[in-house]
C-alpha cells in the first residue's frame, strides 16, 4: 500500500506533525510505504483557475511547481493523510491551497471525480481550543474527501487544547489512537 501524508502546519515537529507521524508509524509496522510532505515547504503556487485540467490540455495541472509533480503520485497512492492545525477557525492556508490543487481530480463538465474514488483518507486536526470547538473542520475535510472525492474514511483525529508546540505530548492517548489508525490501515 502506498500512503502519502501531508502536514499543513508551518510549525516543524509541532502537534500536527507529531500526530501524523504517529499514524505513519503504525502504517509502517504493516510494511506499507509512506511519504510525508510538509505543505509549507512545497512551492505550491495555488490553483490559478486556468481550466487546463478541465479541458484535458494537461494531465493534471498547468502550474509549474512542486505540487504539480505530486499530483501524479497522489493519483497513484492508495491512501492520503491530511493533517492541519486550525487557524482562524478553519484549515491552515497551506492546507487550503493543497485542497484547491486537487480540483484536477474533479470533472466539472459532468460533476464526476476521476482517480480518487475508493481510495482511503485519514484526517488530523489540531487546535488550541477544546477538540469539540472545531469539529466542523474535520466535518469539512470529510465532506471534501468522503463526499466530494468519494474516498473511504480510514480515520479522523480531532485534537484540542494544543496551543504550544509540544502540547500533544501531554495527551498520549491521542498518539496511541493515531498509531492504531495506522496499524488498522489495509
C-alpha positions in Angstrom: 0.0 0.0 0.0 1.3 3.5 -0.9 0.5 6.2 1.5 1.1 9.9 1.2 0.9 12.2 4.2 0.6 16.0 4.0 1.1 18.2 7.0 -0.4 21.7 6.7 1.5 23.3 9.6 4.5 25.6 9.1 5.5 24.6 12.7 8.0 21.8 12.2 7.7 18.9 14.6 4.6 20.6 16.1 1.4 18.9 17.3 0.0 18.2 13.9 3.3 16.7 12.7 3.6 14.5 15.7 0.1 13.1 15.3 0.6 12.4 11.5 4.0 10.8 12.4 2.2 8.5 14.9 -0.2 7.4 12.2 2.7 6.8 9.8 4.5 4.7 12.5 1.5 2.4 12.7 1.3 2.2 8.9 5.0 1.3 8.6 4.6 -1.5 11.1 2.4 -3.2 8.4 5.1 -2.8 5.8 3.4 -0.1 3.8 5.3 2.7 2.3 4.8 6.2 3.5 5.9 9.6 2.1 5.4 12.6 4.3 5.3 16.2 2.9 5.2 19.4 4.8 3.0 21.7 2.8 4.8 24.8 4.0 8.0 23.5 2.2 6.3 22.9 -1.1 6.4 25.5 -3.8 2.6 25.5 -4.1 1.6 28.4 -6.2 -2.1 27.6 -5.8 -4.8 26.9 -8.3 -5.0 29.7 -10.9 -8.4 28.7 -12.2 -6.9 28.4 -15.7 -9.1 25.4 -16.6 -6.3 23.4 -18.3 -7.0 20.4 -16.1 -10.7 20.6 -17.1 -10.1 20.8 -20.8 -7.5 18.0 -20.8 -4.8 20.3 -22.1 -2.6 18.8 -19.4 -2.7 15.5 -17.5 -3.0 17.2 -14.0 -2.1 20.8 -13.8 -0.6 23.6 -15.9 1.0 25.4 -13.0 4.8 24.6 -12.9 5.6 23.9 -9.3 6.4 21.0 -6.9 2.8 20.4 -6.2 2.0 19.6 -9.8 4.7 16.9 -9.7 3.0 15.4 -6.6 -0.4 15.2 -8.3 0.6 12.1 -10.3 1.9 10.5 -7.1 -1.4 11.3 -5.3 -3.2 9.6 -8.2 -1.0 6.5 -7.6 -1.4 6.5 -3.8 -3.8 4.1 -2.0 -4.3 6.4 0.9 -3.9 10.1 1.6 -3.4 11.6 5.1 -4.0 15.3 5.6 -3.1 17.0 8.9 -3.8 20.6 9.6 -3.8 23.0 12.5 -6.9 25.0 12.9 -6.1 28.6 12.1 -8.8 31.3 12.2 -11.5 28.6 12.7 -10.5 26.5 9.7 -7.8 24.6 7.9 -4.5 26.4 7.5 -3.8 28.4 4.3 -1.2 25.8 3.3 -3.9 23.1 3.6 -6.5 25.1 1.7 -4.0 25.7 -1.2 -3.3 21.9 -1.2 -7.1 21.1 -1.4 -7.6 23.6 -4.1 -5.0 21.9 -6.3 -6.9 18.6 -6.0 -9.5 20.2 -8.3 -7.8 18.5 -11.1 -9.5 15.2 -10.0 -12.9 16.8 -10.3 -14.5 16.8 -13.8 -16.6 19.9 -13.9 -18.4 19.1 -17.2 -20.4 16.2 -15.7 -19.8 16.6 -11.9 -17.8 13.4 -11.5 -14.5 12.6 -9.9 -11.6 10.7 -11.5 -8.9 8.6 -9.9 -9.7 9.3 -6.2 -13.0 7.4 -5.7 -12.4 4.3 -3.5 -9.0 5.4 -2.2 -8.7 5.9 1.6 -8.1 9.0 3.5 -7.2 10.0 7.1 -7.6 13.4 8.6 -5.9 15.1 11.6 -6.9 18.5 13.0 -5.2 20.2 16.0 -6.4 23.3 17.7 -5.6 25.4 20.7 -9.3 25.3 21.7 -11.1 22.2 23.1 -11.4 19.5 20.4 -15.2 19.9 20.1 -14.9 23.6 19.4 -13.6 23.0 15.9 -15.1 19.6 14.9 -16.5 21.5 11.9 -13.0 21.4 10.4 -13.0 17.6 10.5 -16.5 17.6 9.1 -15.3 19.9 6.2 -12.4 17.6 5.4 -14.8 14.6 5.5 -17.0 16.4 3.1 -14.2 17.2 0.7 -12.6 13.7 0.7 -15.6 11.5 1.6 -18.5 13.2 -0.2 -16.8 15.3 -2.9 -14.0 12.9 -3.9 -15.9 9.7 -2.9 -12.9 8.4 -0.9 -13.2 6.0 2.0 -12.6 7.4 5.5 -10.0 5.3 7.3 -10.0 7.6 10.4 -10.2 11.1 11.8 -8.3 12.6 14.8 -9.6 15.8 16.2 -7.3 17.1 18.9 -7.7 20.1 21.1 -6.0 22.1 23.8 -2.8 22.3 21.9 -1.7 25.9 21.8 2.0 25.2 22.4 4.3 23.1 20.0 4.5 20.0 22.3 1.1 20.0 24.0 0.3 16.7 22.2 2.9 15.0 24.5 0.5 15.6 27.5 -2.2 13.7 25.6 -0.5 10.3 24.9 -3.9 8.7 24.3 -4.3 10.7 21.1 -0.9 9.5 19.8 -1.9 5.9 20.7 -5.1 6.4 18.8 -3.1 7.7 15.8 -0.8 4.7 15.8 -3.8 2.4 16.0 -5.5 4.0 13.0 -2.2 3.5 11.1 -2.0 -0.2 12.2 -5.5 -0.9 11.0 -5.0 0.6 7.5 -5.2 -2.1 4.9 
